[in-house]
Each structure stands twice: as structure tokens, then as C-alpha cells.
């Protein structure tokens, strides 16, 4: 099978930390170009805009690691140029943009892959299997991290369209929507937005999975131990997924993984979607966030500086 000539867009934290090593270790891809206003990858041809990269390089595919609210126009341009496209989570800032990209990809007959890296953790994959034949009684999600530690200086994250605490929180929702046997519905939400910022720094969600109550507490101001936990009570005992999906406790066993294969798996999946001529665009996590913004109450919190 021919290797895919790939362009990578938005050379920041996640591109350097996960995408570049995962692409380099995957024999289905050749990273031949990057597009970033400031960032570069050593030894790879660097462009400042996606448009220049597309015009000048002989690409098969483009992978986007820019913030969600600046992804739509360049992603659409890549699709319309006949290139396969992979998107970091969340796939775009709005649902209508994702749907437009999906339609454009269908028309252009290229692959669109809206990736959700947290779904690829060992624990999430095993949790999904375990829950498949259980009756869910209730579930609670706690996703509490220190924004200063994980997103230092990323002012875009608290701007409108930056998702605020939903940037990590949507990872929890991506796992929950993948492992719970029934769709999640949003009942109410409460958000706190720091004075002068455009996106929430904390959020409390009340949802349901069928008739089972599901709560989620998202907090960006967590100091001390960082918490990324999903606990599900079922008719056959409690399942608990901790460390963002890397540790799974079931009534009869516990598993933990030392190696993180989330991003290598995403690129394996992207290559296989291209091979099959298929797309994978699941908007469930983004739809829940959008619902929270539609239904949620908003409070103004104290100003926040990094
Ligand atoms: P980041 O460190 O800020 O990197 C994003 C890059 O995009 C920037 O370095 C910047 O490079 C480019 N960019 C283009 N337009 C931009 C704009 N208007 N504002 C800011 N940057 C712009 O962010 P990141 O943490 O890598 O996150 C990027 C995406 O990956 C987000 O969707 C995030 O949810 C996702 N993600 C992040 C993590 C994580 O732990 N950080 C984990 C998983 C997924 P130039 O200045 O060179 O253009």
C-alpha cells in the first residue's frame, strides 16, 4: 500500500508531544510538510499557511492540531483540494461547521476523521466491552485539572470558541458516549466564566443515560492531585475509570497501562479509514457541549490570569 504524504497544521503542544512521534513511527505516513505561523518540525518543509502548503506540496492528507475555532476554513480548503483530513478534538467550534466538513468530504470523496484520542485508551476500550451487557444505574464524571499546569499561556482556551473547561471535559464526554450503552441526554448545566473571559473555567452538568442519572463536574482550577475519573454503577457492580482512561477497576479485576498508545492508534485508524474509503465523524461529545451552552446558566467568576 502506498504511503500517505501528510501535512501537519498547528505546531504547538500536542503536535510536538504526540502527533509528530506517532506519525514518524507509523510506516503508512510520510510527514512531508507543516503549516504553522511560528512552529516548525526539524527537517520538514515548513509553510506559514495551510493554503501555501497545499498549493506547493504534493500531499495526500492533512492533520489539524490548531485550536478548534481556526480550523474550519483551512480544513474545508484541504478537503476541496481532494485531501484526506484528520481533526484533533474537538473537530470544530460549532456543529454546523462539522456537518459542512462532513458533507464536503462526501462530495470530494475523501476521508474525514474527527478524532477523539481519549477513546483510544486501554481502559476506555475495556470499559466499553464490560458495560455492553450491563444495566447502568447511575454514573458520575469528575474531570478536574490545573489549567496553569496543562495549558500554560493558552489564552485561546478561555476565549469564545476555545471551550474553556470543556476542552478537557469533552474528552470525558467522548469516553462516556463511547462506553455507555445508551445515548446521553443533557438536562441542565451551570457554568462559571471568569470576568473578562469568554469560556467557562468550571461547569457542572446533569445528564441522563436512558433513565439513569449522570453527573459531570469539570474544573480548571484543581490544584494538588489531578482527577480524571468516570464511575459507573451497574446492576453487576461498579466500574471506575481513572487517570483519564488509563486505569480501569471492575468488581473482579483492575488493570493499568504503562504505555500510552492513544495517538499511534489514531494514526493507524486514519490510515485504515483512507484505505477503506470511509469517514468517521462522531459529533456526540460536541453536541453535549453545545447543549450545555444552550441550556446552561452562567455566573461570572473572579478574573483569571495564567
Ligand atoms: P497550542 O499549544 O496552543 O498549539 C496550537 C498551535 O496552533 C499553536 O502553537 C499555533 O501555532 C497554532 N495556531 C494557529 N492559529 C492559532 C490561534 N488563533 N491561536 C492559537 N494558536 C493558533 O494548543 P494545543 O494544546 O496543542 O491544542 C491544540 C488542539 O489539540 C486543541 O484542539 C486541543 O483540544 C487539542 N489537544 C491538546 C492536548 C494538550 O494536552 N495540550 C491534548 C489533546 C488534544 P503557530 O503560532 O505556529 O501558528
Boltz pocket constraint, residues with backbone or C-beta under 6 A from the ligand:
constraints:
  - pocket:
      binder: B
      contacts: [[A, 9], [A, 10], [A, 11], [A, 12], [A, 13], [A, 14], [A, 15], [A, 35], [A, 36], [A, 37], [A, 38], [A, 39], [A, 65], [A, 66], [A, 67], [A, 68], [A, 70], [A, 88], [A, 89], [A, 90], [A, 117], [A, 150], [A, 154], [A, 156], [A, 167]]
      max_distance: 6.0
